[in-house]
């Protein structure tokens, strides 16, 4: 019997693991900054800021886009709202993701 035979499900942290959501996060961040009449930021900057949650992302974006020390709480709320709408538009699956999923599928069904 395969070591995979008893596996009923496999869970993945998609964001940043199997998919590249930075383009959508950049769009949501820029839409939030635009509401405050602040300049847009690049995918490269957002990529360097992700990994610690929406509040930290917004603090980093504000720190970069504005010389004023602002409370980012309201902007983080706005970012979260925009992410619900925008964060499914430009997401990219990493090249090896489909291969990995098919491998698990084959092993779990044998």
N, CA, C and O atoms as CSV, one atom per row, in Angstrom:
chain,resi,resn,atom,element,x,y,z
A,1,UNK,N,N,0.846,-1.184,0.000
A,1,UNK,CA,C,0.000,0.000,0.000
A,1,UNK,C,C,0.896,1.254,0.000
A,1,UNK,O,O,1.890,1.321,0.723
A,2,UNK,N,N,0.534,2.205,-0.797
A,2,UNK,CA,C,1.297,3.437,-0.932
A,2,UNK,C,C,1.236,4.265,0.350
A,2,UNK,O,O,0.222,4.280,1.048
A,3,UNK,N,N,2.328,4.944,0.641
A,3,UNK,CA,C,2.344,5.849,1.796
A,3,UNK,C,C,1.349,6.990,1.617
A,3,UNK,O,O,1.028,7.687,2.579
A,4,UNK,N,N,0.870,7.183,0.422
A,4,UNK,CA,C,-0.072,8.249,0.103
A,4,UNK,C,C,-1.526,7.773,0.206
A,4,UNK,O,O,-2.441,8.590,0.099
A,5,UNK,N,N,-1.754,6.499,0.405
A,5,UNK,CA,C,-3.094,5.920,0.330
A,5,UNK,C,C,-4.071,6.508,1.342
A,5,UNK,O,O,-5.255,6.644,1.032
A,6,UNK,N,N,-3.622,6.853,2.520
A,6,UNK,CA,C,-4.530,7.359,3.557
A,6,UNK,C,C,-4.711,8.866,3.537
A,6,UNK,O,O,-5.466,9.411,4.342
A,7,UNK,N,N,-4.039,9.532,2.641
A,7,UNK,CA,C,-4.161,10.989,2.571
A,7,UNK,C,C,-5.506,11.354,1.946
A,7,UNK,O,O,-5.830,10.912,0.843
A,8,UNK,N,N,-6.264,12.146,2.646
A,8,UNK,CA,C,-7.593,12.570,2.174
A,8,UNK,C,C,-7.568,13.960,1.551
A,8,UNK,O,O,-8.394,14.279,0.696
A,9,UNK,N,N,-6.620,14.783,1.983
A,9,UNK,CA,C,-6.546,16.145,1.468
A,9,UNK,C,C,-5.144,16.695,1.693
A,9,UNK,O,O,-4.433,16.270,2.604
A,10,UNK,N,N,-4.768,17.629,0.865
A,10,UNK,CA,C,-3.513,18.351,1.021
A,10,UNK,C,C,-3.854,19.834,0.961
A,10,UNK,O,O,-4.543,20.281,0.044
A,11,UNK,N,N,-3.374,20.589,1.930
A,11,UNK,CA,C,-3.635,22.030,1.982
A,11,UNK,C,C,-2.353,22.788,1.665
A,11,UNK,O,O,-1.265,22.407,2.099
A,12,UNK,N,N,-2.496,23.851,0.911
A,12,UNK,CA,C,-1.368,24.694,0.551
A,12,UNK,C,C,-1.667,26.137,0.908
A,12,UNK,O,O,-2.811,26.586,0.842
A,13,UNK,N,N,-0.633,26.849,1.284
A,13,UNK,CA,C,-0.693,28.300,1.405
A,13,UNK,C,C,-0.426,28.821,-0.004
A,13,UNK,O,O,0.727,28.889,-0.429
A,14,UNK,N,N,-1.466,29.184,-0.721
A,14,UNK,CA,C,-1.316,29.565,-2.124
A,14,UNK,C,C,-0.481,30.813,-2.307
A,14,UNK,O,O,0.441,30.839,-3.123
A,15,UNK,N,N,-0.798,31.839,-1.555
A,15,UNK,CA,C,-0.210,33.150,-1.775
A,15,UNK,C,C,1.290,33.145,-1.538
A,15,UNK,O,O,1.753,33.026,-0.404
A,16,UNK,N,N,2.038,33.275,-2.617
A,16,UNK,CA,C,3.484,33.302,-2.526
A,16,UNK,C,C,4.122,31.930,-2.550
A,16,UNK,O,O,5.337,31.814,-2.705
A,17,UNK,N,N,3.320,30.888,-2.401
A,17,UNK,CA,C,3.831,29.528,-2.432
A,17,UNK,C,C,3.571,28.901,-3.789
A,17,UNK,O,O,4.492,28.414,-4.444
A,18,UNK,N,N,2.318,28.915,-4.207
A,18,UNK,CA,C,1.945,28.335,-5.491
A,18,UNK,C,C,1.516,29.374,-6.517
A,18,UNK,O,O,1.525,29.108,-7.719
A,19,UNK,N,N,1.148,30.539,-6.049
A,19,UNK,CA,C,0.748,31.608,-6.968
A,19,UNK,C,C,1.499,32.894,-6.645
A,19,UNK,O,O,1.905,33.132,-5.508
A,20,UNK,N,N,1.669,33.702,-7.660
A,20,UNK,CA,C,2.301,35.014,-7.503
A,20,UNK,C,C,1.191,36.055,-7.507
A,20,UNK,O,O,0.669,36.411,-8.563
A,21,UNK,N,N,0.838,36.537,-6.337
A,21,UNK,CA,C,-0.254,37.505,-6.214
A,21,UNK,C,C,0.236,38.945,-6.149
A,21,UNK,O,O,-0.563,39.858,-5.941
A,22,UNK,N,N,1.537,39.165,-6.324
A,22,UNK,CA,C,2.087,40.514,-6.223
A,22,UNK,C,C,1.443,41.485,-7.209
A,22,UNK,O,O,1.168,42.620,-6.818
A,23,UNK,N,N,1.181,41.106,-8.477
A,23,UNK,CA,C,0.533,42.076,-9.366
A,23,UNK,C,C,-0.811,42.568,-8.823
A,23,UNK,O,O,-1.129,43.752,-8.938
A,24,UNK,N,N,-1.600,41.667,-8.232
A,24,UNK,CA,C,-2.881,42.080,-7.649
A,24,UNK,C,C,-2.673,42.916,-6.391
A,24,UNK,O,O,-3.380,43.901,-6.178
A,25,UNK,N,N,-1.714,42.533,-5.561
A,25,UNK,CA,C,-1.426,43.327,-4.363
A,25,UNK,C,C,-0.935,44.718,-4.733
A,25,UNK,O,O,-1.257,45.693,-4.054
A,26,UNK,N,N,-0.160,44.815,-5.805
A,26,UNK,CA,C,0.304,46.123,-6.278
A,26,UNK,C,C,-0.879,46.966,-6.738
A,26,UNK,O,O,-0.960,48.154,-6.423
A,27,UNK,N,N,-1.793,46.357,-7.479
A,27,UNK,CA,C,-2.981,47.092,-7.945
A,27,UNK,C,C,-3.805,47.595,-6.773
A,27,UNK,O,O,-4.260,48.739,-6.776
A,28,UNK,N,N,-4.001,46.745,-5.767
A,28,UNK,CA,C,-4.775,47.154,-4.594
A,28,UNK,C,C,-4.038,48.231,-3.796
A,28,UNK,O,O,-4.654,49.188,-3.326
A,29,UNK,N,N,-2.733,48.077,-3.645
A,29,UNK,CA,C,-1.937,49.085,-2.941
A,29,UNK,C,C,-1.994,50.424,-3.668
A,29,UNK,O,O,-2.195,51.466,-3.044
A,30,UNK,N,N,-1.817,50.394,-4.982
A,30,UNK,CA,C,-1.849,51.638,-5.751
A,30,UNK,C,C,-3.222,52.292,-5.742
A,30,UNK,O,O,-3.323,53.519,-5.713
A,31,UNK,N,N,-4.274,51.491,-5.765
A,31,UNK,CA,C,-5.620,52.063,-5.673
A,31,UNK,C,C,-5.821,52.731,-4.318
A,31,UNK,O,O,-6.447,53.787,-4.225
A,32,UNK,N,N,-5.290,52.113,-3.273
A,32,UNK,CA,C,-5.380,52.703,-1.930
A,32,UNK,C,C,-4.583,53.999,-1.849
A,32,UNK,O,O,-5.068,54.999,-1.322
A,33,UNK,N,N,-3.362,53.979,-2.371
A,33,UNK,CA,C,-2.537,55.195,-2.372
A,33,UNK,C,C,-3.182,56.308,-3.198
A,33,UNK,O,O,-3.115,57.479,-2.826
A,34,UNK,N,N,-3.797,55.947,-4.303
A,34,UNK,CA,C,-4.451,56.941,-5.162
A,34,UNK,C,C,-5.572,57.656,-4.416
A,34,UNK,O,O,-5.800,58.845,-4.635
A,35,UNK,N,N,-6.266,56.949,-3.545
A,35,UNK,CA,C,-7.332,57.568,-2.755
A,35,UNK,C,C,-6.783,58.673,-1.855
A,35,UNK,O,O,-7.513,59.582,-1.462
A,36,UNK,N,N,-5.504,58.589,-1.535
A,36,UNK,CA,C,-4.850,59.603,-0.696
A,36,UNK,C,C,-4.002,60.548,-1.529
A,36,UNK,O,O,-3.231,61.346,-0.996
A,37,UNK,N,N,-4.154,60.450,-2.833
A,37,UNK,CA,C,-3.401,61.298,-3.763
A,37,UNK,C,C,-1.891,61.125,-3.584
A,37,UNK,O,O,-1.123,62.084,-3.657
A,38,UNK,N,N,-1.492,59.879,-3.347
A,38,UNK,CA,C,-0.077,59.544,-3.206
A,38,UNK,C,C,0.382,58.803,-4.454
A,38,UNK,O,O,-0.436,58.193,-5.142
A,39,UNK,N,N,1.674,58.846,-4.758
A,39,UNK,CA,C,2.172,58.210,-5.983
A,39,UNK,C,C,2.107,56.690,-5.925
A,39,UNK,O,O,2.145,56.082,-4.856
A,40,UNK,N,N,2.009,56.096,-7.115
A,40,UNK,CA,C,1.982,54.644,-7.233
A,40,UNK,C,C,3.343,54.041,-6.900
A,40,UNK,O,O,4.368,54.722,-6.922
A,41,UNK,N,N,3.324,52.758,-6.594
A,41,UNK,CA,C,4.547,52.001,-6.331
A,41,UNK,C,C,4.632,50.848,-7.331
A,41,UNK,O,O,3.635,50.472,-7.946
A,42,UNK,N,N,5.817,50.304,-7.481
A,42,UNK,CA,C,6.042,49.251,-8.475
A,42,UNK,C,C,5.814,47.853,-7.897
A,42,UNK,O,O,5.772,47.661,-6.682
A,43,UNK,N,N,5.668,46.884,-8.807
A,43,UNK,CA,C,5.587,45.477,-8.400
A,43,UNK,C,C,6.823,45.091,-7.587
A,43,UNK,O,O,6.718,44.381,-6.586
A,44,UNK,N,N,7.982,45.557,-8.021
A,44,UNK,CA,C,9.224,45.200,-7.338
A,44,UNK,C,C,9.217,45.683,-5.884
A,44,UNK,O,O,9.649,44.960,-4.985
A,45,UNK,N,N,8.731,46.896,-5.658
A,45,UNK,CA,C,8.656,47.400,-4.287
A,45,UNK,C,C,7.670,46.593,-3.456
A,45,UNK,O,O,7.971,46.191,-2.333
A,46,UNK,N,N,6.487,46.361,-4.021
A,46,UNK,CA,C,5.482,45.586,-3.283
A,46,UNK,C,C,6.014,44.188,-2.982
A,46,UNK,O,O,5.807,43.669,-1.885
A,47,UNK,N,N,6.696,43.579,-3.945
A,47,UNK,CA,C,7.265,42.244,-3.724
A,47,UNK,C,C,8.223,42.259,-2.518
A,47,UNK,O,O,8.284,41.296,-1.754
A,48,UNK,N,N,8.958,43.352,-2.362
A,48,UNK,CA,C,9.892,43.440,-1.236
A,48,UNK,C,C,9.183,43.737,0.084
A,48,UNK,O,O,9.777,43.578,1.151
A,49,UNK,N,N,7.928,44.164,0.024
A,49,UNK,CA,C,7.179,44.518,1.225
A,49,UNK,C,C,6.248,43.427,1.723
A,49,UNK,O,O,5.826,43.485,2.878
A,50,UNK,N,N,5.908,42.437,0.912
A,50,UNK,CA,C,4.911,41.437,1.307
A,50,UNK,C,C,5.496,40.427,2.288
A,50,UNK,O,O,6.712,40.267,2.400
A,51,UNK,N,N,4.602,39.763,2.985
A,51,UNK,CA,C,5.002,38.692,3.878
A,51,UNK,C,C,4.669,38.923,5.335
A,51,UNK,O,O,4.815,38.016,6.155
A,52,UNK,N,N,4.226,40.117,5.669
A,52,UNK,CA,C,3.908,40.415,7.066
A,52,UNK,C,C,2.488,40.935,7.240
A,52,UNK,O,O,2.180,41.551,8.260
A,53,UNK,N,N,1.626,40.700,6.274
A,53,UNK,CA,C,0.235,41.123,6.388
A,53,UNK,C,C,-0.045,42.470,5.746
A,53,UNK,O,O,0.860,43.225,5.392
A,54,UNK,N,N,-1.341,42.738,5.611
A,54,UNK,CA,C,-1.797,43.945,4.920
A,54,UNK,C,C,-1.413,45.225,5.660
A,54,UNK,O,O,-1.082,46.232,5.033
A,55,UNK,N,N,-1.455,45.188,6.981
A,55,UNK,CA,C,-1.145,46.406,7.735
A,55,UNK,C,C,0.314,46.810,7.526
A,55,UNK,O,O,0.602,47.988,7.313
A,56,UNK,N,N,1.222,45.863,7.584
A,56,UNK,CA,C,2.638,46.165,7.386
A,56,UNK,C,C,2.885,46.593,5.944
A,56,UNK,O,O,3.657,47.518,5.692
A,57,UNK,N,N,2.232,45.925,5.004
A,57,UNK,CA,C,2.350,46.320,3.597
A,57,UNK,C,C,1.946,47.779,3.427
A,57,UNK,O,O,2.647,48.542,2.763
A,58,UNK,N,N,0.824,48.173,4.021
A,58,UNK,CA,C,0.352,49.553,3.874
A,58,UNK,C,C,1.274,50.528,4.582
A,58,UNK,O,O,1.503,51.632,4.087
A,59,UNK,N,N,1.806,50.139,5.734
A,59,UNK,CA,C,2.757,51.016,6.433
A,59,UNK,C,C,3.995,51.246,5.573
A,59,UNK,O,O,4.500,52.365,5.485
A,60,UNK,N,N,4.470,50.193,4.949
A,60,UNK,CA,C,5.648,50.323,4.090
A,60,UNK,C,C,5.342,51.182,2.867
A,60,UNK,O,O,6.159,52.010,2.462
A,61,UNK,N,N,4.174,50.983,2.286
A,61,UNK,CA,C,3.789,51.785,1.117
A,61,UNK,C,C,3.658,53.255,1.492
A,61,UNK,O,O,4.114,54.129,0.755
A,62,UNK,N,N,3.041,53.526,2.628
A,62,UNK,CA,C,2.891,54.910,3.090
A,62,UNK,C,C,4.232,55.539,3.404
A,62,UNK,O,O,4.483,56.694,3.060
A,63,UNK,N,N,5.080,54.787,4.049
A,63,UNK,CA,C,6.399,55.297,4.382
A,63,UNK,C,C,7.161,55.671,3.121
A,63,UNK,O,O,7.862,56.682,3.081
A,64,UNK,N,N,7.017,54.847,2.097
A,64,UNK,CA,C,7.693,55.114,0.829
A,64,UNK,C,C,7.046,56.280,0.082
A,64,UNK,O,O,7.742,57.161,-0.423
A,65,UNK,N,N,5.715,56.284,0.014
A,65,UNK,CA,C,4.999,57.244,-0.826
A,65,UNK,C,C,4.788,58.600,-0.161
A,65,UNK,O,O,4.463,59.573,-0.841
A,66,UNK,N,N,4.963,58.677,1.126
A,66,UNK,CA,C,4.667,59.925,1.826
A,66,UNK,C,C,5.720,60.197,2.884
A,66,UNK,O,O,6.181,59.282,3.566
A,67,UNK,N,N,6.094,61.442,3.014
A,67,UNK,CA,C,7.055,61.795,4.059
A,67,UNK,C,C,6.350,62.046,5.390
A,67,UNK,O,O,7.002,62.223,6.418
A,68,UNK,N,N,5.003,62.060,5.366
A,68,UNK,CA,C,4.245,62.292,6.594
A,68,UNK,C,C,4.089,60.979,7.351
A,68,UNK,O,O,3.907,59.924,6.742
A,69,UNK,N,N,4.160,61.043,8.663
A,69,UNK,CA,C,3.916,59.860,9.497
A,69,UNK,C,C,2.420,59.757,9.721
A,69,UNK,O,O,1.860,60.439,10.579
A,70,UNK,N,N,1.778,58.898,8.943
A,70,UNK,CA,C,0.328,58.756,9.035
A,70,UNK,C,C,-0.024,57.433,9.691
A,70,UNK,O,O,0.750,56.477,9.651
A,71,UNK,N,N,-1.195,57.396,10.290
A,71,UNK,CA,C,-1.727,56.151,10.809
A,71,UNK,C,C,-2.261,55.359,9.624
A,71,UNK,O,O,-3.098,55.853,8.869
A,72,UNK,N,N,-1.787,54.152,9.463
A,72,UNK,CA,C,-2.162,53.360,8.299
A,72,UNK,C,C,-3.398,52.502,8.530
A,72,UNK,O,O,-3.784,51.746,7.639
A,73,UNK,N,N,-4.032,52.594,9.697
A,73,UNK,CA,C,-5.159,51.721,10.003
A,73,UNK,C,C,-6.290,51.871,8.985
A,73,UNK,O,O,-6.793,50.876,8.465
A,74,UNK,N,N,-6.686,53.101,8.703
A,74,UNK,CA,C,-7.770,53.339,7.743
A,74,UNK,C,C,-7.377,52.865,6.348
A,74,UNK,O,O,-8.196,52.297,5.626
A,75,UNK,N,N,-6.131,53.099,5.977
A,75,UNK,CA,C,-5.676,52.650,4.660
A,75,UNK,C,C,-5.591,51.141,4.587
A,75,UNK,O,O,-5.828,50.562,3.527
A,76,UNK,N,N,-5.258,50.491,5.692
A,76,UNK,CA,C,-5.221,49.030,5.704
A,76,UNK,C,C,-6.616,48.463,5.502
A,76,UNK,O,O,-6.782,47.456,4.814
A,77,UNK,N,N,-7.614,49.094,6.091
A,77,UNK,CA,C,-9.006,48.676,5.884
A,77,UNK,C,C,-9.376,48.830,4.415
A,77,UNK,O,O,-9.985,47.938,3.823
A,78,UNK,N,N,-9.007,49.961,3.832
A,78,UNK,CA,C,-9.282,50.206,2.410
A,78,UNK,C,C,-8.547,49.193,1.542
A,78,UNK,O,O,-9.117,48.670,0.585
A,79,UNK,N,N,-7.292,48.912,1.865
A,79,UNK,CA,C,-6.524,47.919,1.117
A,79,UNK,C,C,-7.208,46.561,1.177
A,79,UNK,O,O,-7.312,45.879,0.157
A,80,UNK,N,N,-7.673,46.158,2.348
A,80,UNK,CA,C,-8.357,44.872,2.488
A,80,UNK,C,C,-9.605,44.803,1.620
A,80,UNK,O,O,-9.876,43.779,0.994
A,81,UNK,N,N,-10.367,45.897,1.583
A,81,UNK,CA,C,-11.563,45.945,0.733
A,81,UNK,C,C,-11.181,45.819,-0.737
A,81,UNK,O,O,-11.811,45.071,-1.485
A,82,UNK,N,N,-10.154,46.547,-1.147
A,82,UNK,CA,C,-9.733,46.507,-2.545
A,82,UNK,C,C,-9.146,45.145,-2.913
A,82,UNK,O,O,-9.326,44.672,-4.035
A,83,UNK,N,N,-8.452,44.521,-1.976
A,83,UNK,CA,C,-7.887,43.194,-2.246
A,83,UNK,C,C,-8.990,42.180,-2.534
A,83,UNK,O,O,-8.820,41.306,-3.384
A,84,UNK,N,N,-10.114,42.287,-1.837
A,84,UNK,CA,C,-11.220,41.356,-2.088
A,84,UNK,C,C,-11.718,41.465,-3.520
A,84,UNK,O,O,-12.176,40.480,-4.100
A,85,UNK,N,N,-11.630,42.651,-4.083
A,85,UNK,CA,C,-12.096,42.880,-5.448
A,85,UNK,C,C,-10.985,42.649,-6.466
A,85,UNK,O,O,-11.198,41.991,-7.485
A,86,UNK,N,N,-9.809,43.187,-6.194
A,86,UNK,CA,C,-8.735,43.187,-7.184
A,86,UNK,C,C,-7.817,41.971,-7.133
A,86,UNK,O,O,-7.148,41.669,-8.121
A,87,UNK,N,N,-7.772,41.288,-6.034
A,87,UNK,CA,C,-6.744,40.252,-5.862
A,87,UNK,C,C,-7.108,38.905,-6.472
A,87,UNK,O,O,-6.739,37.859,-5.938
A,88,UNK,N,N,-7.814,38.927,-7.563
A,88,UNK,CA,C,-8.060,37.708,-8.340
A,88,UNK,C,C,-7.917,37.997,-9.829
A,88,UNK,O,O,-8.251,37.152,-10.660
A,89,UNK,N,N,-7.432,39.160,-10.163
A,89,UNK,CA,C,-7.407,39.584,-11.562
A,89,UNK,C,C,-6.098,39.227,-12.242
A,89,UNK,O,O,-6.109,38.656,-13.332
A,90,UNK,N,N,-4.979,39.546,-11.628
A,90,UNK,CA,C,-3.683,39.379,-12.278
A,90,UNK,C,C,-2.829,38.287,-11.651
A,90,UNK,O,O,-1.647,38.167,-11.974
A,91,UNK,N,N,-3.401,37.496,-10.768
A,91,UNK,CA,C,-2.636,36.462,-10.084
A,91,UNK,C,C,-2.069,35.470,-11.096
A,91,UNK,O,O,-2.738,35.094,-12.059
A,92,UNK,N,N,-0.839,35.056,-10.863
A,92,UNK,CA,C,-0.161,34.114,-11.753
A,92,UNK,C,C,0.210,32.860,-11.003
A,92,UNK,O,O,0.694,32.922,-9.873
A,93,UNK,N,N,-0.015,31.726,-11.628
A,93,UNK,CA,C,0.406,30.461,-11.044
A,93,UNK,C,C,1.884,30.267,-11.378
A,93,UNK,O,O,2.304,30.517,-12.508
A,94,UNK,N,N,2.670,29.824,-10.403
A,94,UNK,CA,C,4.077,29.571,-10.668
A,94,UNK,C,C,4.217,28.389,-11.628
A,94,UNK,O,O,3.357,27.510,-11.667
A,95,UNK,N,N,5.297,28.373,-12.398
A,95,UNK,CA,C,5.500,27.360,-13.434
A,95,UNK,C,C,5.402,25.930,-12.922
A,95,UNK,O,O,4.822,25.078,-13.595
A,96,UNK,N,N,5.944,25.652,-11.769
A,96,UNK,CA,C,5.981,24.276,-11.277
A,96,UNK,C,C,4.734,23.864,-10.500
A,96,UNK,O,O,4.624,22.709,-10.089
A,97,UNK,N,N,3.796,24.779,-10.293
A,97,UNK,CA,C,2.629,24.477,-9.473
A,97,UNK,C,C,1.765,23.380,-10.075
A,97,UNK,O,O,1.416,22.426,-9.380
A,98,UNK,N,N,1.414,23.492,-11.343
A,98,UNK,CA,C,0.546,22.482,-11.968
A,98,UNK,C,C,1.203,21.109,-11.926
A,98,UNK,O,O,0.539,20.111,-11.647
A,99,UNK,N,N,2.485,21.053,-12.198
A,99,UNK,CA,C,3.231,19.791,-12.152
A,99,UNK,C,C,3.170,19.186,-10.757
A,99,UNK,O,O,2.942,17.985,-10.608
A,100,UNK,N,N,3.369,19.995,-9.754
A,100,UNK,CA,C,3.341,19.548,-8.364
A,100,UNK,C,C,1.962,19.004,-7.987
A,100,UNK,O,O,1.858,17.950,-7.359
A,101,UNK,N,N,0.925,19.713,-8.364
A,101,UNK,CA,C,-0.443,19.283,-8.050
A,101,UNK,C,C,-0.754,17.961,-8.747
A,101,UNK,O,O,-1.359,17.079,-8.138
A,102,UNK,N,N,-0.355,17.806,-10.002
A,102,UNK,CA,C,-0.588,16.554,-10.728
A,102,UNK,C,C,0.182,15.402,-10.087
A,102,UNK,O,O,-0.315,14.277,-10.040
A,103,UNK,N,N,1.394,15.672,-9.592
A,103,UNK,CA,C,2.174,14.639,-8.920
A,103,UNK,C,C,1.440,14.146,-7.671
A,103,UNK,O,O,1.344,12.940,-7.443
A,104,UNK,N,N,0.924,15.071,-6.866
A,104,UNK,CA,C,0.190,14.689,-5.673
A,104,UNK,C,C,-1.074,13.919,-6.054
A,104,UNK,O,O,-1.420,12.927,-5.412
A,105,UNK,N,N,-1.743,14.370,-7.077
A,105,UNK,CA,C,-2.964,13.705,-7.527
A,105,UNK,C,C,-2.672,12.257,-7.917
A,105,UNK,O,O,-3.396,11.346,-7.515
A,106,UNK,N,N,-1.618,12.045,-8.694
A,106,UNK,CA,C,-1.252,10.690,-9.133
A,106,UNK,C,C,-0.888,9.805,-7.939
A,106,UNK,O,O,-1.314,8.653,-7.859
A,107,UNK,N,N,-0.105,10.350,-7.022
A,107,UNK,CA,C,0.338,9.550,-5.875
A,107,UNK,C,C,-0.811,9.224,-4.916
A,107,UNK,O,O,-0.859,8.142,-4.330
A,108,UNK,N,N,-1.713,10.157,-4.770
A,108,UNK,CA,C,-2.830,9.925,-3.842
A,108,UNK,C,C,-3.881,8.999,-4.430
A,108,UNK,O,O,-4.642,8.382,-3.685
A,109,UNK,N,N,-3.938,8.892,-5.734
A,109,UNK,CA,C,-4.961,8.029,-6.336
A,109,UNK,C,C,-4.437,6.628,-6.636
A,109,UNK,O,O,-5.194,5.759,-7.070
A,110,UNK,N,N,-3.134,6.407,-6.402
A,110,UNK,CA,C,-2.602,5.058,-6.675
A,110,UNK,C,C,-2.608,4.192,-5.447
A,110,UNK,O,O,-2.195,3.034,-5.506
